[in-house]
Amino acid sequence: MGVPEKLAEHMSMAEQHEYLRAKFSRRNMIRGGAVTLGAVAGGAFVPGAVAQAAAPTRATAAPAAEKVDGALVAPFGRHLAFGNDPRTEITVSWQVPTAVKKPFIRIGAHPWDLSRKIEAEVRTLHTPAGVGASGDHTQYYLHAKLTHLRPGKTYYYGVGHAGFDPAAPHLLGTLGTFTTAPAHAEPFTFTAFGDEGVGYHGLANDALLLGQNPAFHLHAGDIAYADPAGAGKTDDAGFDSRIWDQFLAQTETVAKQVPWMPAYGNHDMEAWYSPNGYGGEEARWNLPDNGPDAKNLPGVYSFVYGNTAIISLDANDISFEIPANLGISGGTQTKWLEGQLKKFRASRDVDFVVVFFHHCAYCTSTAHASEGGVRQEWVPLFEKYTVDLVINGHNHQYERTDVIKGNKVTKKLPIGGTAYPETDGVVYVTAGAAGRSLYAFTAAESYEGHENEVDSVASFINLKDGKQNETVAWSRVRYLNYSFLRVDVTPASKGRLTTLTVRGIAETGAEVDHFTVARRAK
């Protein structure tokens, strides 16, 4: 994106950001508008409540010369995200191709009753010519945070602006829906994958997600691949901010009605926009803000859905393999993680804890394999607090481990088997085959209906001083084609077994793996 390669090799994300900002003129930045991050305009939505929204600041408005007749501009790229409490908070986000006046969201309990109108916030993101391949490009992201919603209720919504009203009869086809989390534990399904990007295979996986009827979707990093190099460096001539327009349009069919909850991977660090590389992500997403350091780690957060706690982490902070943001939290993320795990294990309402992030704790891919920083910093905590499932991306394939504790197999977990984290250990799944080009294994594939058990697999781990070879016995399922995860959660009464049923599903719809995680309900 503009820093000479020899310089970039020795520069942190923050140093590269400062280099780029100095290289491009202030005149260009002002002309296009910089990233604007303010409180999301939102409103309470309960019967009889008054919807209130913060007025956009002057900085959020695009130059008047860029505005066109709103009737000629259609919103696109709708995507949802939970707030801190999925029972009562949802953010609706979308894009417009050019600046518009008075953007808003309409919401109601029925498609014919959208009388509540809430102003939206605009976040502009400018990429000047010379930063990558996208030319001089300004993107307009809009967000409306909805609070005080009713648990377990389906709402209808439409997004618009002056000249484009989704309540107009000819625009009713643009409406979307979402459903808040239930007030109490009920059976539900969620889906997950990593490393999607833009293309046929990502689209094919998205087409299958809705059929699973998920309550939410977890994206374990490397989201759109606007930066195809993924090294956290700025010398990638292929960087193209417009890829995000394509990605959000591609995922809209799912994300407009299923909260799309991302963690950030190495391809999501884009140095031009901010010192930590996440300024672009902060413009595009509005995620829970209950993490340890919203300034440096905006993709770190947690939420509870039914009897299951979900924790999103940023492995760029502890990655030895790709160290552009190594140590950015100063250890606060790991401390926060332990606090979250301790809290959720003590909660009478939480049975399962699922953690997802990008870099793999355990994987035998010939590309990235395992990340030593994760094993050093987080795996001991996963074991101490008996985490039920860890989901990663990074390696473009499906791989699932046996049950692991102390870096050793404590229990073989064949396809169809059951793990008991309280006594056995932790199961790790790499689900990085959402759409990007596939990697390879050193051992033969082994998946449902095509089992090929081996005693050991040759692999390596990324350590601070470089790669170290290792021979492992924990690689149980290996599938080298496009796929995603489906997880079915079944609550139970106190003292009975509550279960997570995890399935690996291929792009064809075929099941390639399934296993169960069980524990006694609180």
Secondary structure by P-SEA (a helix, b strand, c coil): ccccaaaaaaccaaaaaaaaaaaccaaaaaaaccccccccbbbbbcccbbbbbcccccccccccccccccccccccbbbbbbccccccbbbbbbcccccccccccccccccccccbbbbbbbbbbbbccccccccbbbbbbbbbbbccccccbbbbbccccccccccccccccccccccccccccccbbbbbcccccccaaaaaaaaacccccccbbbbccccccccccccccccccccccaaaaaaaaaacccccccbbbbbbccccccccccccccaaaaaccccccccccccccccccccccccbbbbbbbccccccccccccccccaaaaaaaaaaaaaaaacccccbbbbbbcccccccccccccccccccccaaaaaaacccbbbbccccbbbbbccccccccccccccccccccccbbbbbbbcccccccccccccccccccbbbbbccccbbbbccccbbbbbbccccbbbccccbbbbbbbbbccccbbbbbbbbbcccccccbbbbbbbbcc
